Every structure is written in C-alpha cells, then in structure tokens.
Amino acid sequence: MPGLWPGLAKADPGLFFACGRVLPAGRPAGMTGPLPQEQSRSLEYRLRGGLVRKLAPIAVGGQGCSPPDGPFVHQYPKSQVTVMPTLRLNVNGAEHTVEDVDASTPLLWVLRDNLGLVGTKYGCGIAQCGSCTVHLNGAPVRACSLPAAAVAGQKITTIEGLASADALHPLQQAWIEHDVPQCGYCQSGQLMSAAALLQQNAAPSDDDIDGAMAGNICRCGTYQRIRAAIHTAAKNMAGKGGSA
C-alpha cells in the first residue's frame, strides 16, 4: 500500500494511515476518503498502545506520506485548541473535576486517562463498533466521538458503575452463566448497550435485542450467547420485580 507508515501499522494492525486517509478495520462498506473532522478526532487524539497522543493531520493526495516530526507527537496551534480550566463530570454517581482539558477531547480519553476508568474501550474512533459505549442520562452513547465538554454536568455511567456495591448486575451474572466473552474486548460496550435496552424494554424479543445491539460489533462472533444472556437477565430481573 503506497504511503503506509510501517511503524504506525505495527502499533495498531486495525488502523492504516495512507496519504491522508484513515482506514480503521471494520469501517462501513463504501466509506472511503478522509473522515469528517468530528469522526476523526478520536483517531487524531490517540492511537492505541500509547504511541501517539495527538496525530498530526495528513495532507490528502500525493504518492508518499511522512509521519509527523518527532516521536509521532503533534501540538495543534493554540488558535485551534480551546482548553477548559475546569471540567466537572458526574460519573457513576460521583462528581469529578478534571483540570486543563482540551474541550474537544473525546469523553473516552477523559474517562480512561484522567479518571482511570479503563473498562470503556477504544475500538474504532468513529462510533461504529460500540466498544466505547457508556450511558448518558440512561441512554447509550459512543464515548469515542463525544466531546467531554458536551456532557459536563450530565449523568454518565460506565461499566464500572453498572453493578451495585454488593452485587453484580443481572446482565453481568448472565454473561458469566452463558460464558459470553471470548477475547472480551468488546464486552463492556455490549453490556452497556444491553443494560440500556432492558431499562426500556423489560422483555425484549430476539428482534428487539438484535435491533438494540446492532451497533455493537463482536469480532469473536459471540452474538448468540449475548442474545441468550440478555434473555436470561430479563427473566431474572422480572423475577426480582424488574430491579437490577
């Protein structure tokens, strides 16, 4: 592939940077060319493995591409950065204050890097795989493409907040019962989407489950076990009066 940066490709086999085009594995069919700015922001912010903090924008076109100067680090001009002195987030029922955060930083990286809540995973960076799913005021959202500044003061729930203080959530119990995970990487996002579904629909059909979970990709193909576990959790929650 002309213009491929071997170092970056090795850092993350799921991402390829070629002459200004960011091609994440699992990208929807027909989606080519440079990503819209809001979708590429998470990819610009950080490449998995910690090798890149901010990836320099690459000019589109040309036969060859060069990585940014230095150890793959790029600082945006000050005119392009809005730093918030203080960002206040309500995460899992607790108030958190984060200092000096770029207002465009995706919520995913504030959760992981600033708050140490690493259960929420980075998968694609363009809100297409579901690995980064969290709840915002009870609704599932993709944290990789949601600016942290946009959710200040709202109620955020991550996988760490799904269980109660003394017991796992019925979905987590069902996940264990059905031995759902294989590699496990996507499962926090799967659980958060499933939990949002059961909050809205206590007795979902197969079609209901398939529709609600369609945005969560499992490369290990555990979909049948996920569906079975959701049904089991729904029955167990109904037996307890619908409580988690």
Number of C-alpha atoms within 10 A of each C-alpha: 8 10 16 16 17 11 11 18 14 11 16 14 12 14 19 22 19 23 22 19 17 19 18 18 13 14 15 10 6 6 9 11 12 17 16 9 9 13 18 18 23 28 24 19 19 18 19 17 8 8 16 19 17 19 21 17 15 17 12 13 11 11 9 12 18 12 18 14 9 7 10 15 17 17 11 12 7 8 6 10 13 13 16 14 12 12 20 16 23 16 22 16 11 10 11 15 13 14 13 11 18 18 17 21 21 24 26 26 23 21 19 15 11 15 13 10 18 17 18 27 21 28 22 25 26 23 22 20 25 32 30 31 31 30 24 17 12 16 18 22 20 25 29 31 24 21 21 23 20 12 17 16 14 13 18 23 22 22 22 14 16 22 15 10 7 6 11 13 19 22 26 19 17 22 22 12 12 16 13 20 19 13 11 13 18 25 27 24 32 26 24 28 25 22 26 16 22 21 15 11 13 15 19 17 13 13 10 13 21 15 11 17 21 15 18 24 20 21 14 12 11 17 19 10 17 26 21 17 24 27 21 19 25 24 16 18 19 14 10 10 9 15 11 20
